[in-house]
Amino acid sequence: MSSQKVAIITGASQGIGEGLVKAYRDRGYNVVAVSRSIKQSPDAGVHAVAGDIANAETAERAVREAVDRYGRIDTLVNNAGVFLAKPFVDFTQEDFDHNFGVNISGFFHITQRAAKVMLEQGAGHIVSITTSLVNQPIAGVPAALASLTKGGLNSVTQELAIEFAKTGVRVNAVSPGIIKTPMHAPETHAAMSALHPVGRMGEIADIVNAVIYLENASFVTGEILHVDGGQNAGRW
């Protein structure tokens, strides 16, 4: 088995995922970058796997190619996710299927396969990106499907942390506020900034730094790390 560590990162083509790929490469990891729209990189240390993370086949391919190409899997970052703010009674079956497909099936298929490799190695780290709206809903931001799906990720993070506690595999999550990524148009930034006690949106680097902290924190497992400008602290 190669001594160079390997990270799989989903939702890797832009925004937080793109930042995570760079951060792990900067730390000497080989990276398997997964996204529907991703293209191969000229960097030999980055292998792109194009596909819908909601499909088990994409997960199977990503994990298999990570092991075949690099010989190991040390970290999985479940960054791919969708968020839709809409009144509860207006959600459609298509909305439901899409949110559960990406947020839940997307977590389940690749985490199960990556965890099997990590358990065989006797070491590994799984990190999921959730949302602080799960714990601290905001009036005017109706997001029931986010609570159903991302709330499930918070719960399974703690369950798996205990299930794997003595195996050398750690399981954590980062719970962001609203982050300044390409999915948020600049004209929305002022309104979104007001949804945080600190009065601003988060930066991609805030989430990347949180994931890297958890990567290095060998005594931390089962943690839901809130990086949300104070949203989780209470009402404001």
C-alpha positions, -999 to +999 in steps of 0.1 A: +000+000+000+013+034-009+023+057+019+008+088+003-026+095+017-058+096-004-090+117-001-122+113-020-142+145-023-177+147-037-192+178-052-156+186-062-160+207-093-166+242-078-171+261-046-163+244-013-155+211-031-129+228-054-114+245-023-112+211-006-094+195-035-068+222-034-064+220+003-058+183+004-034+185-026-015+212-007-011+187+021+003+160-001-028+139-006-038+123-038-074+132-045-103+115-062-127+143-072-163+134-078-189+155-096-214+152-124-196+179-145-160+174-135-132+170-161-098+153-157-071+175-142-036+179-156-024+172-120-016+135-118-025+137-081-061+144-089-083+118-105-118+129-117-148+106-115-177+121-134-212+109-123-243+116-102-234+108-066-270+098-060-263+067-081-247+037-064-227+031-096-209+064-092-199+056-057-187+021-067-166+036-094-151+063-072-140+040-045-128+013-069-107+038-089-093+053-057-080+019-046-069+008-080-051+040-088-037+050-054-039+019-032-058+033-002-085+057+011-078+078+041-105+104+039-139+108+025-155+143+024-192+141+016-195+176+003-221+171-025-255+183-015-286+202-026-306+228-007-340+241-016-359+267+004-397+264-002-428+262+019-434+227+032-467+222+014-452+233-019-425+207-022-431+183-051-422+146-054-394+157-078-380+180-050-382+151-025-365+126-048-337+150-058-330+160-022-330+125-008-311+112-038-281+136-035-281+142+003-290+108+016-283+082-012-253+102-021-240+099+015-250+063+019-235+046-011-201+061-011-197+062+027-206+025+030-180+016+003-153+039+015-158+028+052-153-008+042-119+000+028-110+022+059-121-006+083-098-030+065-070-005+067-077+001+104-078+039+099-097+066+081-118+098+084-153+106+071-165+142+071-199+153+059-211+189+052-245+195+067-262+228+077-269+248+109-306+252+098-310+217+111-306+229+147-315+265+143-344+271+118-347+307+106-381+324+102-385+332+065-362+304+053-385+273+050-362+244+045-380+212+057-362+189+032-329+202+044-339+194+079-350+159+069-319+151+049-290+171+065-305+164+099-302+127+091-265+132+083-259+148+117-275+118+134-256+092+114-224+111+120-227+105+157-240+069+152-211+059+130-186+076+153-197+053+181-200+023+158-165+028+145-149+043+176-125+014+183-116+007+147-094+037+139-121+053+117-133+087+128-166+103+116-173+141+119-194+168+102-191+205+095-223+225+098-221+257+078-241+288+077-246+304+042-213+304+024-203+327-005-202+303-034-212+305-071-246+291-062-255+325-045-259+355-068-241+386-057-273+405-054-285+381-027-254+386-005-267+415+016-299+396+025-280+364+032-255+382+054-283+394+076-292+357+084-260+355+105-255+371+139-220+383+128-237+401+098-218+384+070-218+353+049-190+327+054-162+322+029-152+290+012-120+290+032-139+290+065-154+255+056-121+242+041-103+252+073-128+235+095-125+202+075-087+204+077-090+210+115-110+179+118-086+160+096-058+168+120-078+164+152-071+127+160-090+128+193-122+142+177-150+120+165-187+124+164-183+161+163-208+185+145-186+215+140-207+247+135-191+272+112-221+295+108-213+330+120-232+323+153-264+309+139-263+278+161-258+299+193-295+310+194-320+336+183-309+371+174 
